[in-house]
Each structure stands twice: as structure tokens, then as C-alpha cells.
Amino acid sequence: MKSKLFWLSVVLVFVLGFAFTKLSDNEFYFFAIYTILQGVIMAVAWNILGGFTGYVNFGSAGFFAVGVYTSVSLNKAFGLPLPATLIVAGIICGLLGLAAGYLTLRLKGVYFAIATLATALVFETVVNNWHFVGGAAGIFIQPPQYFFIFDNFIELLFMLMLFLAIVATAVSRYVSSSRLGMGLTAIRDDETAAECMGVPTLRLKLISTTLMGALMGVAGAPYPFFVSFVEPVSAFSLLIAVNAIAMPIIGGTLVWYGPVIGALILGVVLETATVTISSELNLLIVGIVLVAFITLAPKGIVGLVEDFRKKKGATNG
């Protein structure tokens, strides 16, 4: 029953998104919602490793940026269409996630977090010195001139990102309810005990890093066509890395829908602040909200709701 309800909701969301492209002619809405949906994918991706497995990853922006520059290089070298670059970016970033996981997953706690940050710095150093994709100076990307059944390219990107966000959410939901998710939960709760019980911890962690890398890469692949100009500073932005961590923590890391809730709420707040105040304050806003939730509601919004229900049930009982 829950599965049917989920897929009905997925179809309804996609249909409403398509209808929105026909009813609205304000491009700002599509730009804003695209950014929010990009955050949904990144939050879900980060949570597969950081939430389900308990390995806090500070280098998520690195995989996002690799997806960005994979798209740039393929477009410049071969003129590949966006769907093809999405697939290739997902494969490359998934393999990089597997390799990075193999090298770093034997570390734990703060040592793993520092290692993932170092991995992102390595990626950034390579891109800064890769002149084919513009290096540190950046590069312009010409958006395609085909819109299919849409009025402009931003509507096409909006629908593409909506589809990718739905796919990422479905993957996260499947992982959380599968034997893989059970194994990742066991690792998060007590990795030593999980190993003693026969859980293949290293293999499961490598699957987790591979999924994280692939989804991050897919989130980054359309980005060059969205902004038209890409440079390492923006692709490896601190705000992107912090958002990927903040959104799941705000929503709740223990369930698949927590990162979605956090991404939607924080995304709306940031886009509203960008329009009404200034985009320069976004990092400050994220920092304040993140500290508040870590201090007052470490389980996120989902945890707050569950605690409220338990208290209400105890009172009624």
C-alpha cells in the first residue's frame, strides 16, 4: 500500500511539474525551483553515506564538480547531448566514489571527514590546472537550441531536474528499505558489532560511496547549461558543500524522506533570501540554521515530529 502511494505521488508530482511549464511564463520560478531540486538530489546523495551509513562526508562538492566538468569536457570535445553527459557523469563519479571509498573508508570519524575534504581539494587542483576546460579562468557553455515540447531551455532543464530528483529519491527509498539499508544501519549503529555478526561492512560502505558519487555527479552534470559560465570557484563552492550536509541534518538523516524535507525547506528559505535580501547572506543563513538544528533538534524535523507524537501518545495514554 505504501509503495503504491509513493509511486502515485511520484506520478502526480511529475504531472504537476509538466503542467506548471504550460501555465507559468515566469522564468525566475523555473530557475529557483531548479536550484531547490538540485539541492534535493545532493541532500539525498549525501545522506546515503552520511546518514544511513554514519560516515560524515565533507567532500561531496568535489563529486558535484566532477559531474559539472565531465559535462563541460564531453560537450566541448564531442558535442554530446545532455542526456548522454548525465549518464557518463554518473558512471565516472560513481567510479570515483568507489575509488575514494576504497582509499578512505578504513578511516573513521574526523579522520574520514578530513580525508574526504582532501579528496575534493585534489579534484579542484586538477580542474584548476586543466586548460581544456578553462582552468582557473573558467569557460562559457552555449546552451542547446532545442527545447523539445517546451517554450525555452530552462523549462526543459526544470523538468529534467525534477525527473532526476524523483529518481534519486526513489533510489534512497529503495536503499533504506532493502537489505543494503539494513546493513548500512547496522554499520551506523555499531560497525564492530556488525562485522562480528557477519555483515560485509567494507562492501556495503563501498556501495554507499559509489551511489553517493553517482548521484552527486548526476546533480552536477546539467549545471553548466544552467549557468552558462563555469569556473572552479563556483563548481567547488563552499555553499554547495555546506548545503549538501545541512539539508539532510535539518530534515532528518535516519529516514529517506528527511533529506527531501530539509532540502525543500532550506531551498525555499535561501531562494527567498536571495530575492528579498541578498544571495551573499545565504551561507550565513545556512550556518545559523544548521547550528540551531544541531543544538536544539539533532534528529531534524522528522525527529521533532516523532518526539511530539510520542509525547502526545504518552499524554493521551
C-alpha positions as CSV (number, residue, x, y, z in Angstrom):
1,M,0.0,0.0,0.0
2,K,2.8,2.4,0.9
3,S,4.6,1.6,-2.3
4,K,1.6,2.3,-4.4
5,L,1.0,5.6,-2.6
6,F,4.6,6.6,-3.2
7,W,4.5,5.9,-6.9
8,L,1.2,7.6,-7.3
9,S,2.7,10.6,-5.5
10,V,5.7,10.5,-7.9
11,V,3.4,10.5,-11.0
12,L,1.3,13.3,-9.6
13,V,4.4,15.4,-8.8
14,F,5.8,14.9,-12.4
15,V,2.4,15.7,-14.0
16,L,2.1,18.8,-11.9
17,G,5.6,19.9,-12.9
18,F,4.8,19.4,-16.5
19,A,1.5,21.4,-16.1
20,F,3.5,24.2,-14.4
21,T,5.6,24.6,-17.5
22,K,2.5,25.2,-19.5
23,L,0.8,27.5,-17.0
24,S,3.7,29.8,-16.0
25,D,5.8,32.0,-18.2
26,N,7.9,33.5,-15.4
27,E,11.4,32.0,-15.9
28,F,12.5,33.0,-12.4
29,Y,10.3,30.3,-10.9
30,F,12.0,27.7,-13.0
31,F,15.4,28.9,-12.1
32,A,14.5,28.9,-8.4
33,I,12.8,25.5,-8.4
34,Y,15.7,24.0,-10.4
35,T,18.1,25.1,-7.7
36,I,15.9,23.6,-5.0
37,L,15.6,20.3,-6.9
38,Q,19.3,20.2,-7.3
39,G,19.6,20.5,-3.6
40,V,17.2,17.6,-3.1
41,I,19.4,15.3,-5.2
42,M,22.6,16.4,-3.3
43,A,20.9,16.0,0.1
44,V,19.7,12.5,-0.8
45,A,23.1,11.5,-2.2
46,W,24.9,12.8,0.9
47,N,22.5,11.0,3.2
48,I,23.2,7.6,1.7
49,L,26.7,7.8,3.1
50,G,26.4,10.4,5.8
51,G,23.0,9.5,7.2
52,F,22.4,5.8,6.5
53,T,26.0,4.7,7.0
54,G,27.1,7.3,9.5
55,Y,30.2,8.4,7.6
56,V,30.2,12.2,7.5
57,N,31.4,13.4,4.1
58,F,32.9,16.9,3.7
59,G,33.9,16.3,0.1
60,S,30.5,16.0,-1.6
61,A,31.0,19.2,-3.6
62,G,34.0,17.6,-5.2
63,F,31.8,14.9,-6.8
64,F,29.3,17.5,-7.8
65,A,32.0,19.5,-9.5
66,V,33.4,16.4,-11.3
67,G,29.9,15.9,-12.7
68,V,30.0,19.6,-13.8
69,Y,33.3,19.3,-15.6
70,T,32.6,15.9,-17.1
71,S,29.6,17.6,-18.8
72,V,31.8,20.5,-19.9
73,S,34.6,18.3,-21.3
74,L,32.2,16.0,-23.2
75,N,30.2,18.9,-24.6
76,K,33.4,20.6,-25.8
77,A,35.1,17.5,-27.1
78,F,32.3,15.6,-28.7
79,G,29.2,17.9,-28.5
80,L,27.3,15.2,-26.7
81,P,23.7,16.0,-25.8
82,L,22.8,16.5,-22.1
83,P,21.2,13.1,-21.6
84,A,24.4,11.4,-22.7
85,T,26.6,13.6,-20.4
86,L,24.3,12.8,-17.5
87,I,24.9,9.0,-17.9
88,V,28.7,9.4,-18.4
89,A,28.9,11.8,-15.4
90,G,27.0,9.4,-13.2
91,I,29.3,6.5,-14.2
92,I,32.5,8.5,-13.8
93,C,31.5,10.0,-10.4
94,G,30.3,6.6,-9.2
95,L,33.7,5.0,-10.1
96,L,35.5,7.9,-8.4
97,G,33.3,7.4,-5.3
98,L,34.2,3.7,-5.3
99,A,37.9,4.5,-5.6
100,A,37.8,7.3,-3.0
101,G,35.9,5.0,-0.7
102,Y,38.4,2.2,-1.1
103,L,41.1,4.6,0.0
104,T,39.4,6.4,2.8
105,L,36.7,4.1,4.3
106,R,39.2,2.3,6.6
107,L,39.4,5.7,8.4
108,K,36.7,6.7,10.9
109,G,35.2,9.8,12.4
110,V,37.1,13.0,12.0
111,Y,39.9,11.3,10.0
112,F,37.4,10.1,7.4
113,A,35.9,13.6,7.2
114,I,39.3,15.2,6.7
115,A,40.2,12.6,4.0
116,T,37.0,13.4,2.0
117,L,37.7,17.1,2.2
118,A,41.3,16.4,0.9
119,T,39.8,14.4,-2.0
120,A,37.7,17.4,-3.0
121,L,40.8,19.6,-2.9
122,V,42.6,17.2,-5.1
123,F,39.7,17.3,-7.7
124,E,39.8,21.1,-7.5
125,T,43.5,21.3,-8.0
126,V,43.3,19.1,-11.1
127,V,40.5,21.3,-12.6
128,N,42.3,24.5,-11.9
129,N,45.2,23.2,-14.0
130,W,43.2,21.6,-16.7
131,H,43.3,24.2,-19.5
132,F,41.0,22.2,-21.8
133,V,38.0,23.1,-19.6
134,G,39.2,26.6,-18.9
135,G,41.3,26.0,-15.8
136,A,41.0,28.6,-13.1
137,A,39.7,31.2,-15.6
138,G,36.5,29.3,-16.3
139,I,34.7,28.5,-19.5
140,F,31.5,29.6,-21.3
141,I,29.0,26.9,-22.3
142,Q,26.5,27.6,-25.1
143,P,23.1,26.2,-24.1
144,P,21.5,23.9,-26.8
145,Q,18.9,25.4,-29.1
146,Y,16.5,22.5,-28.9
147,F,13.6,22.7,-26.4
148,F,11.5,19.7,-27.5
149,I,7.9,20.5,-26.4
150,F,8.9,23.3,-24.1
151,D,9.0,27.0,-24.8
152,N,12.6,27.6,-23.6
153,F,15.6,25.7,-22.4
154,I,15.1,26.5,-18.7
155,E,11.8,24.7,-18.7
156,L,13.5,21.6,-20.2
157,L,16.2,21.8,-17.5
158,F,13.5,22.2,-14.9
159,M,11.7,19.0,-16.0
160,L,15.0,17.1,-16.3
161,M,16.0,18.1,-12.8
162,L,12.5,17.2,-11.5
163,F,12.9,13.7,-13.0
164,L,16.4,13.3,-11.6
165,A,15.2,14.4,-8.1
166,I,12.4,11.8,-8.3
167,V,14.8,9.1,-9.4
168,A,17.3,10.0,-6.6
169,T,14.5,9.9,-4.0
170,A,13.3,6.5,-5.3
171,V,16.8,5.1,-5.1
172,S,17.2,6.4,-1.5
173,R,13.8,4.9,-0.5
174,Y,14.7,1.6,-2.0
175,V,18.1,1.6,-0.2
176,S,16.5,2.4,3.1
177,S,14.0,-0.5,2.9
178,S,16.3,-3.1,1.4
179,R,18.9,-5.5,3.0
180,L,21.5,-3.0,1.9
181,G,19.8,-0.3,4.0
182,M,19.6,-2.7,7.0
183,G,23.3,-3.4,6.7
184,L,24.2,0.3,6.4
185,T,22.1,1.0,9.6
186,A,24.0,-1.8,11.4
187,I,27.2,-0.1,10.4
188,R,26.0,3.3,11.6
189,D,24.8,1.9,15.0
190,D,27.9,-0.3,15.7
191,E,30.3,-1.2,13.0
192,T,32.3,-3.6,15.1
193,A,29.2,-5.5,16.2
194,A,28.0,-5.6,12.6
195,E,31.3,-7.2,11.5
196,C,31.0,-9.8,14.3
197,M,27.5,-10.6,13.0
198,G,28.9,-11.3,9.5
199,V,27.8,-8.0,7.8
200,P,30.2,-7.3,4.9
201,T,30.9,-3.8,6.1
202,L,33.5,-2.8,3.6
203,R,31.5,-3.9,0.6
204,L,28.4,-2.1,1.8
205,K,30.3,1.0,2.5
206,L,31.8,0.9,-1.0
207,I,28.3,0.6,-2.5
208,S,27.3,3.6,-0.4
209,T,30.1,5.7,-1.6
210,T,29.5,4.6,-5.2
211,L,25.8,5.6,-5.0
212,M,26.7,8.9,-3.3
213,G,29.3,9.8,-6.0
214,A,27.0,8.8,-8.9
215,L,24.0,10.9,-7.6
216,M,26.3,13.9,-6.9
217,G,27.7,13.6,-10.4
218,V,24.2,13.5,-12.0
219,A,23.2,16.6,-9.9
220,G,26.2,18.4,-11.3
221,A,26.0,17.4,-15.0
222,P,23.3,19.9,-16.0
223,Y,24.8,22.7,-14.0
224,P,27.0,24.2,-16.9
225,F,23.9,24.6,-19.1
226,F,22.1,26.2,-16.2
227,V,24.6,28.9,-15.5
228,S,26.3,29.2,-19.0
229,F,29.7,30.1,-17.3
230,V,31.6,27.6,-15.1
231,E,34.7,28.2,-13.0
232,P,36.3,26.1,-10.2
233,V,35.3,28.6,-7.5
234,S,31.6,28.2,-8.3
235,A,31.7,24.5,-9.1
236,F,33.6,23.7,-5.8
237,S,31.6,26.3,-3.9
238,L,31.6,26.1,-0.1
239,L,27.9,26.8,-0.1
240,I,27.3,23.7,-2.2
241,A,29.2,21.5,0.2
242,V,27.6,23.0,3.3
243,N,24.1,22.8,1.8
244,A,24.6,19.1,1.0
245,I,25.3,18.5,4.7
246,A,22.8,21.0,6.1
247,M,19.7,19.8,4.2
248,P,19.7,16.2,5.5
249,I,20.5,17.3,9.0
250,I,17.7,19.8,9.0
251,G,15.2,17.3,7.6
252,G,16.5,14.2,9.4
253,T,19.1,11.7,8.4
254,L,17.6,8.5,9.7
255,V,14.8,8.2,7.1
256,W,14.8,8.5,3.3
257,Y,12.4,11.4,3.2
258,G,14.2,13.5,5.8
259,P,16.7,15.0,3.3
260,V,13.9,15.8,0.9
261,I,12.1,17.8,3.5
262,G,15.2,19.6,4.6
263,A,16.2,20.4,1.0
264,L,12.7,21.8,0.2
265,I,12.5,23.9,3.3
266,L,16.1,25.3,3.2
267,G,16.0,25.7,-0.5
268,V,12.8,27.9,-0.3
269,V,14.4,29.9,2.5
270,L,17.6,30.5,0.5
271,E,15.8,31.4,-2.7
272,T,13.5,33.8,-0.8
273,A,16.5,35.4,0.9
274,T,18.3,35.8,-2.5
275,V,15.3,37.7,-3.9
276,T,14.3,39.8,-0.8
277,I,17.7,40.4,0.8
278,S,20.9,39.2,-0.8
279,S,22.5,36.0,-2.0
280,E,25.6,37.0,-0.1
281,L,23.8,36.1,3.2
282,N,23.0,32.5,2.1
283,L,26.0,31.0,3.7
284,L,25.3,32.9,7.0
285,I,21.7,31.7,6.9
286,V,22.7,28.1,6.4
287,G,25.2,28.3,9.2
288,I,22.8,29.8,11.7
289,V,20.0,27.3,10.8
290,L,22.5,24.3,10.9
291,V,23.8,25.3,14.3
292,A,20.3,25.7,15.6
293,F,19.2,22.3,14.5
294,I,22.4,20.6,15.7
295,T,21.9,22.2,19.1
296,L,18.1,22.1,19.5
297,A,16.9,19.3,17.2
298,P,19.8,16.9,16.3
299,K,17.3,14.4,14.8
300,G,16.0,17.1,12.4
301,I,12.4,18.0,11.6
302,V,11.4,14.3,11.3
303,G,12.8,13.6,14.7
304,L,10.9,16.6,16.2
305,V,7.6,15.3,14.7
306,E,8.2,11.8,16.0
307,D,9.1,13.1,19.5
308,F,5.9,15.2,19.5
309,R,3.8,12.2,18.5
310,K,5.4,10.1,21.3
311,K,4.7,12.8,23.9
312,K,1.2,13.2,22.7
313,G,0.6,9.5,22.7
314,A,2.0,9.2,26.3
315,T,-0.2,12.1,27.4
316,N,-3.3,10.5,25.9
317,G,-2.4,7.1,27.3
